[in-house]
Every structure is written in structure tokens, then in C-alpha cells.
Amino acid sequence: MIQYPGPLDDIPQLIQFLRRELPKLSILRKLVITPQQTTVEDVNRDAILFPGLTYSNPALDALLKELRVVYAPQTLHDPSLTPGGVKEFRLSARHAWGEDRVM
């Protein structure tokens, strides 16, 4: 497990850390936000852990945008919408067969 050691208020440093550490993981599987931390997991359950990065932190939006997560910005920072305040987002996506074909 890789853990982010830097400050959470320095968004460029957080993004640089993510870009530097992502090649060490396999295909990304999911992003989990809890009231204590945020975790990015791959298919082998290896992970990058961001302790303290949670709801109401602007760096969370930057992280989700960097990972191209599809989410509703209006409800992202409301942990009461899910049981236990845990939100999970799938990160791997598949394109439908023939989507890129020109007809």
C-alpha cells in the first residue's frame, strides 16, 4: 500500500504524487471515500491511500477529476447520503463494441 505523505492543501503536489505513483499499480478498479480517508485501488487490491482526504476538502474534487471519475458535484461532499458515509466509484470503463466506428 502506498501512502500519500504530503499536505492535503497543496493540490498540485497531491496530483504530482498521484501521477508518479499510478504506474506502480495495475488497472484501476475503484475509488473509496470514507469519513477518514480516500483510497484508490487496482484489480489486485494494491492501493494508494490518502489519509485525511475526505468530504469537504477541495483536493478531493481535484483527485476525482484527475482520475476522470464521473460524479455529481452537488452530492459528493454529503456523506449522509450513503450508509456509514462510504462512497465508492468504479474506475475501469469499457467501450461498447463498435463505438468508434464511423457509419
Number of C-alpha atoms within 10 A of each C-alpha: 11 15 13 17 11 13 11 19 12 10 17 12 13 20 16 10 16 18 13 10 15 16 9 12 18 14 14 20 18 19 21 16 22 18 15 13 15 23 22 26 22 19 13 11 14 17 23 22 19 22 17 15 23 22 20 12 13 14 19 20 18 15 18 15 12 12 15 10 16 11 12 8 9 7 10 15 17 13 18 10 12 10 8 10 15 16 17 14 15 14 18 12 8 5 7 7 7 8 7 8 6 5 4
